[in-house]
Amino acid sequence: MIRKALIALLALLGGLGLVLAVGTLGKASRQVTVPPLAPLAVDGAAAAASLSAAVQARTVSGLLDPAGTAAAFDALQAHLQATYPRFHAVAQREIVGGHSLLYTWAGRDAAAPAVVLMAHQDVAPVAPGTEGLWQQPPFSGAVKDGFVWGRGAWDDKGNLIAQFEALERLAAAGFQPRRTVLLVAGHDEEVGGLRGAKPIVELLKQRGVKVDFVIDEGLLIADGMLPGLHPPAALVGVAEKGFVSIKLSVTGIPGHSSMPPAAGQQAIAVLSAALAKVDASPMPGGITGVAEQMFNAVAPEMHGFNRVALSNLWLTGPLVERMLSKGPSTNALMRTTTALTIVSGGNKENVIPGRADAIVNFRLLPGDTPDTVMAHLKQVIADERVQMAVSGEPSLPSKVSSTDSDGYRLIERTLREVFPEAIVAPGLMVGGTDARHFDGYAGQVFRFSPVRAKPADLSRFHGTDERLSIDNLVEMIRFYHRLVDQAAR
């Protein structure tokens, strides 16, 4: 009897192993096979010098010195005009909202929908007191050790300069686009784009301009970030998360700290208990939507257990989800995330406050809304003493752009030509970009920066020692040159 049971168990395990093997090996590569493009000759030193000059313009969003900020934008834009005369000779230049730029390179076919390149001129501030931690001063634009150093070198002046370099080369070569090429360079992306990208989109709508696809900053060429994947992964953002902040408020009875009420009755205690519940009960999620698209694309390129697990999610799904939930970046792909960001209550150590408030920020997965978040909170907290209300203006998640569209296929092909060692997969942008203002207007909206990044580089984003390698800058120029050449031909 025992022998028969063991034989049956072995047969079951063998059958399971066979099914897993078939499921793994049966998923063929989804990568487009194209011959590598002969590298375009680019003067890397000149491009680096241009990016250096751009970094030196302190175009920081939200500065308290409007005159100084205006002068910085003026300096950056004067640099662009002086450095890229051929492009300025063929494109119409407009200033919108004070400092945002809209360039229109008119195509021969006025009826063909336009292609939009986006980058932003403004940069995030340097955290006060951290300036001395930089290897090079943050606005020096130092060109050293093969890098251009400084705030904005990566986000997002690298894209801005690469786009201008590519368009300048095309204009100098006599290229005449069949369809119109638009370049949108906002000046307030870091604070929402309400004075730059948004009015530009409204202007284009008023003019009846049709847009095929948009490419803005976004996901990267991730090297060494996906366990089990040896080649770098060019992750093209096909959607962007939204956000909503919910204010939680509790009103209690104020009093002297020498005579506190019974346990669990103080406003701070009630609010703290609610926040603990919220923190312990994340929004439901899973490997669906864009996350599923991404893993389906990378699974055939992986090795070992990761390939087996991602190729057989019908069986391994719960295990994989638990593993991915442990990493902040992978967890953000699968669900609407919860962040406790502001808490306030009380102003004197011997006075029990009569009110306590908190702000909880949610980054909305496509499919979720402020209403679904509110319903989740009410179920989790289950305490009528906690009042809830939306704080500020929420931003809904973007629609999901199609990987079957001509725009995505063109970006995919261009990446495989310029970065032949990289695999390409769709991804989800967890932060915000100016591209969201095109959502619902442009045919497709993509969020991707052709920037190579290793795990150690991620802390440089809005952090210390932001930099971009000259070699990567050259590759970025080649990418945009090829993309526009093929998109507008």
Secondary structure, 3 states (H helix, E strand, C coil): CHHHHHHHHHHHHHHHHHHHHHHHHCCCCCCCCCCCCCCCCCCHHHHHHHHHHHHHCCCECCCCCHHHHHHHHHHHHHHHHHHCHHHHHHCEEEEECCCEEEEEECCCCCCCCEEEEEEECCECCCCCCCHHHCCCCCCCCCEECCEEECCCCCCCHHHHHHHHHHHHHHHHCCCCCCCCEEEEEECCHHHCCCCCHHHHHHHHHHCCCCEEEEEEEEEEEECCCCCCCCCCEEEEEEEECEEEEEEEEEECCCEECCCCCCCCCCHHHHHHHHHHHHHHCCCCECCCHHHHHHHHHHHHHCCHHHHHHHHCHHHHHHHHHHHHHCCHHHHHHHECEEEEEEEECCCCCCEECCEEEEEEEEEECCCCCHHHHHHHHHHHHCCCCEEEEEEEEEECCCCCCCCCCHHHHHHHHHHHHHCCCCEEEEEEECCCCHHHHHCCCCCEEEEEEEEEECHHHHHHCCCCCCEEEHHHHHHHHHHHHHHHHHHCC
